[in-house]
Amino acid sequence: MNESNYKRRLEEVKKFLDVNDAKLISHYYVDSEIQRLTEDTGGCVADSLQMAKFGTEQTEKNLIIAGVRFMGETAKILNPEKKIYVLDKDATCSLDDSCGVDDFKNFCDKYPDRDIVVYANTSAEVKAMSDWVVTSSIAIPLVENLASRGKKIIWAPDKYLGSYIQDQTGVDMIMWDGACIVHEEYKTIELKKLIQELGDCEVLVHPESPRSIIQLADVVGSTTKLINASKISSY
């Protein structure tokens, strides 16, 4: 979209938000034009938890979420008095989809002595079943704290993030067999080839990736951590 068309679209969006007493909040992973519109209308572009927390600070009665279903649900959990609208109600997360509430309950019932720790990328129903809900940035300290108190853990839904946490902590964890279909596609041989082609470079990896990919990383962390790392990188 050229600049004149963008400015026209921006004015339309501003008017829409003003008339409907709404705030636009977007995830890092949505289209760059939507991210730009979000920032230019006073909204927030962030990870899922920060999106929801940003909503609590707004006076608008309506929050429009540019993201997947669980992000809208998380926004509602933190903003129960507000109406939450998701731009595309059919947009879902493969991690969320991989962890159906009935199957997960049956899984957890096999291990009644374990604390249930789930990643934020889950449905509200799965969150309600759990003892703890974490983001990738707080998962390790939370798991370490539970282990120090003699707790054993069920982890869901991402087996790769769970394996990373287990590798870092050595904690007794039983994993739900879920994965992000995007991160699971990353192939070690392709990453090694790219590193060789680029030469002197820095590799930033999200812990939802397979272990073999993580082992090639210079920095491992949440989306926010990776963005911050890229800002200070000398490459």
Secondary structure by P-SEA (a helix, b strand, c coil): ccaaaaaaaaaaaaaaaaaacbbbbbcccccaaaaaaaaaaccccccaaaaaaaaaaccccbbbbcccaaaaaaaaaacccbbbbbcccccccaaaaaccaaaaaaaaaacccbbbbbcccccaaaaaaccccccccaaaaaaaaaaaacccccccccaaaaaaaaaacccccccccccccccccccaaaaaaaaaaacbbbbbbcccccaaaaaaccccccaaaaaaaaaaccc
